[in-house]
Amino acid sequence: MMNCPLCGHAAHTRSSLQVSKETKERYNQCQNINCGGTFVSHESVTRFISKPGAVEPVNPHPNKFQQEALIL
C-alpha cells in the first residue's frame, strides 16, 4: 500500500505488471472518495539483507485430504 501523492490518503494497488526480474509496475487508486486519483508506481529490489545458501526443491506438504498436489 502507498499513500496518494495528491491527498495523502491510502491508495490500493488495482493491478500490477512484472517489468523485470527486480521491478514491478503497480497501478494504484486513492481510497479517498473525494480524490480517487489513480497513478502508477514502481517497486524495485535495491539490496539483499541476507541470501540463502543453495536452495533445494522439496515436495509440497499433503493437503487436508492427505493428497499431494499434481505438478504438471
C-alpha positions as CSV (number, residue, x, y, z in Angstrom):
1,M,0.0,0.0,0.0
2,M,1.1,3.5,-0.7
3,N,-0.2,6.9,0.2
4,C,-1.8,9.1,-2.6
5,P,0.7,11.8,-3.7
6,L,-2.3,14.2,-4.2
7,C,-4.1,14.0,-0.9
8,G,-2.0,11.7,1.4
9,H,-4.7,9.1,2.0
10,A,-4.2,5.3,1.5
11,A,-4.0,4.1,-2.1
12,H,-4.5,0.4,-3.0
13,T,-3.0,-1.5,-5.9
14,R,-5.6,-2.3,-8.5
15,S,-3.3,-4.3,-10.8
16,S,0.4,-4.8,-11.4
17,L,2.8,-5.9,-14.1
18,Q,6.2,-7.5,-13.7
19,V,8.5,-5.2,-15.7
20,S,11.8,-7.1,-15.0
21,K,13.1,-9.7,-12.6
22,E,13.6,-7.0,-9.9
23,T,10.9,-4.4,-10.8
24,K,7.1,-4.4,-10.6
25,E,4.9,-1.6,-12.0
26,R,1.8,-1.1,-9.9
27,Y,-1.4,0.7,-10.9
28,N,-2.8,2.4,-7.7
29,Q,-6.1,4.1,-6.8
30,C,-6.7,6.5,-3.9
31,Q,-9.3,5.3,-1.4
32,N,-10.4,8.8,-0.5
33,I,-13.8,9.3,-2.2
34,N,-13.2,13.0,-2.6
35,C,-9.9,12.3,-4.5
36,G,-10.0,9.0,-6.3
37,G,-6.7,9.7,-8.0
38,T,-5.1,6.9,-10.0
39,F,-1.3,6.7,-10.5
40,V,1.5,4.3,-11.5
41,S,4.3,3.4,-9.1
42,H,7.4,1.1,-9.4
43,E,8.6,-1.3,-6.7
44,S,12.2,-2.4,-7.1
45,V,14.7,-4.6,-5.2
46,T,17.5,-2.3,-4.1
47,R,19.6,-4.7,-2.0
48,F,19.5,-8.0,-0.1
49,I,19.8,-8.2,3.7
50,S,20.6,-11.9,3.6
51,K,20.7,-14.5,0.9
52,P,20.1,-18.3,1.3
53,G,22.7,-20.8,0.5
54,A,21.8,-23.5,-2.0
55,V,18.1,-23.7,-2.5
56,E,17.0,-27.3,-2.8
57,P,13.4,-28.0,-4.0
58,V,11.2,-30.1,-1.7
59,N,7.9,-32.0,-2.1
60,P,4.9,-30.0,-1.0
61,H,3.0,-30.9,2.1
62,P,-0.1,-33.0,1.6
63,N,-3.4,-31.1,1.8
64,K,-6.1,-31.8,4.4
65,F,-7.3,-34.8,2.4
66,Q,-3.7,-36.3,2.6
67,Q,-3.2,-35.8,-1.2
68,E,-0.2,-34.2,-2.8
69,A,-0.8,-31.5,-5.4
70,L,-0.2,-32.6,-9.0
71,I,2.7,-30.9,-10.7
72,L,2.3,-30.5,-14.4
